[in-house]
Structure formats: structure tokens, C-alpha cells
């Protein structure tokens, strides 16, 4: 299997019990997660040499974050230690027509205040096949942007394939800030992943009349902007998950990909959601694995959609499924029957 690298922030997640609201909470469930860390876990589950790069404090909470990755097979050799805090986010899980809510407490986290010299990127990318990052990392500020671009320069020097999940976060930066930074960084990207909001807010492309809040998709709009994105940035693949949000509990889930010549839409799953956080990251991890395994973007897309459909049934940020479980669903068994 391949050596794959992801870089970003891993956070402490504090979730209300069950479907409790914040105002009802007297205690919180503790898990760790974050966009790129979630992808690293997926890729480790599929058998890759998966490395996560970040900076974390030396204290016990920083070590807890490291341990959460180690126990799932992610290599932590390149994690820098230092700084004062681990970023935190609070999650209230929605149900039916009530949406989930996230509150961030991540300012001045260790990775947000890191420097390029904290990392030996030549060593990190030696022998690597793939590098994945998300738009969340540069949204953390100038320091994180400098670290990320240093990583991207080194990745391309080592002939590493680079993917991005655009992952726009309106609580971290404005569309104008995002577009200025992200447009510049697209020069390093081979595979671009993002939903309709990401494409609009990060890169300025809007997919037709799609309105996910009404459960409506207009695929012609996606196809038009995919062509524009590929022509402008030279991406090898442009990919999006397609979420039809019937409610906070029930979604339609599929995906669309473009390889510069052909558009392909995956099978659609109707999913009952246990925890949607990390769903997009599990899709990215599945698509990366699919391309590394199949060298066929259609098969890769089907693997990614099946993997991320399964993630929505698992509490926490990480997608704790095996390659075999994903293949079972991908090959048509969505019965949910007890396995004995």
C-alpha cells in the first residue's frame, strides 16, 4: 500500500449526549477529529501507510490527540510538539428539521501558530504517493498558510499527487479571503473535491439552480462549473459529493466526478444519519483509496460514496470501517442484515 500524508488540525470535540441541546448539557462526550486527521484514519483503515502532520502541545491533552490517531494505525512520526493549546469544538446533534450546531474555540491553537521550520517536509514527502489537505487549514491564518504552501512546494518537488477538499468554513473566513488564498493554492492541486458551497465560496463557481436545503440538485450546473474549474486550474479530476438534505436525520447521498472528458454520477444512497460530522472527509479518503487501488475514477467514486454512506452511521469524526465492509456495500448489499 502507499505512503499517504495529510496535514491540518486535529481538535478536541465535545458533544452533547444523544440529541440534547447545549442548554440541556451537564456533561459532554469526548472524541478527537478534524478534516485531514479524519482522512488519515480512513486511509489507515484501508491498509495504507497513513501519516498525519500537525503541531500539538506537549501536555496531556495534546498527547490524547496523538494517541487517538495511533490507536487507529495512523503514523504520528511527523507531528511537531509545542504551543499552548488544542483547538476545541462543541457539537449539538440535530434531529428531524432541527439542524446540528457547531461552536468553535480554536483560536491560537498550536497548528495555527506553527512555522514552516517546525517540519522537515523533504523527509515527510520522501517516498510518498499522495498528499491531502483541506481549505480549513489555510483558514486558520497566515502561519498555517505558510506551513501549507511549504508542504505543497515540497510535495510537488517529490512528484506527489495532491488533493484538496475545499471545505469552506464561514466561521473562519470570508468568501473574499477564501478566494484570494485558495485560488493561489490551486496551482499545486491535481484532484479537487468540494460541494456546491465550497466551489462558490472558495473559488467563485456556482452550480446552477441547486438548492440542497430543498433537496434539489441541478446536475447541469455542476457539469458547467466542473468544466470551468478544470480549464482554469488544470485539475486531473473534479469531484463533489451530492447531499440532498431532506432533514437533519435523512439525506440522499451520491457523488459526481469529471476526468476532463466524461462526467460520472455514482449510485445514490438514502441514509438515516447517526453522525454526519466527518462524512465529507470519509468521502475524500474513499476517493483517494479508490484511485490508488483501481486507477479508474468511476470505481473510485463508487467506493468513496459507499464509504461515506457508512460513515454517517458511526458516531464520532472517524470512519471506522474496513475496506471489505465498504466493498460489500459498493457491490450492492445494503440490507443491513446481522452478520454471524
HELIX and SHEET records of a PDB file:
HELIX    1   1 UNK A   22  UNK A   24  5                                   3    
HELIX    2   2 UNK A   35  UNK A   45  1                                  11    
HELIX    3   3 UNK A   60  UNK A   70  1                                  11    
HELIX    4   4 UNK A  111  UNK A  113  5                                   3    
HELIX    5   5 UNK A  116  UNK A  118  5                                   3    
HELIX    6   6 UNK A  121  UNK A  125  1                                   5    
HELIX    7   7 UNK A  135  UNK A  138  1                                   4    
HELIX    8   8 UNK A  142  UNK A  157  1                                  16    
HELIX    9   9 UNK A  175  UNK A  185  1                                  11    
HELIX   10  10 UNK A  186  UNK A  188  5                                   3    
HELIX   11  11 UNK A  196  UNK A  203  1                                   8    
HELIX   12  12 UNK A  212  UNK A  214  5                                   3    
HELIX   13  13 UNK A  219  UNK A  233  1                                  15    
HELIX   14  14 UNK A  279  UNK A  294  1                                  16    
HELIX   15  15 UNK A  297  UNK A  311  1                                  15    
HELIX   16  16 UNK A  323  UNK A  330  1                                   8    
SHEET    1   A 8 UNK A  49  UNK A  53  0                                        
SHEET    2   A 8 UNK A   3  UNK A   7  1                                        
SHEET    3   A 8 UNK A 130  UNK A 134  1                                        
SHEET    4   A 8 UNK A 161  UNK A 165  1                                        
SHEET    5   A 8 UNK A 191  UNK A 193  1                                        
SHEET    6   A 8 UNK A 237  UNK A 245  1                                        
SHEET    7   A 8 UNK A 250  UNK A 258 -1                                        
SHEET    8   A 8 UNK A 263  UNK A 265 -1                                        
SHEET    1   B 8 UNK A  49  UNK A  53  0                                        
SHEET    2   B 8 UNK A   3  UNK A   7  1                                        
SHEET    3   B 8 UNK A 130  UNK A 134  1                                        
SHEET    4   B 8 UNK A 161  UNK A 165  1                                        
SHEET    5   B 8 UNK A 191  UNK A 193  1                                        
SHEET    6   B 8 UNK A 237  UNK A 245  1                                        
SHEET    7   B 8 UNK A 250  UNK A 258 -1                                        
SHEET    8   B 8 UNK A 269  UNK A 272 -1                                        
SHEET    1   C 4 UNK A  29  UNK A  33  0                                        
SHEET    2   C 4 UNK A  11  UNK A  15 -1                                        
SHEET    3   C 4 UNK A  88  UNK A  92  1                                        
SHEET    4   C 4 UNK A 101  UNK A 105 -1                                        
SHEET    1   D 2 UNK A  55  UNK A  56  0                                        
SHEET    2   D 2 UNK A  80  UNK A  81  1                                        
END                                                                             
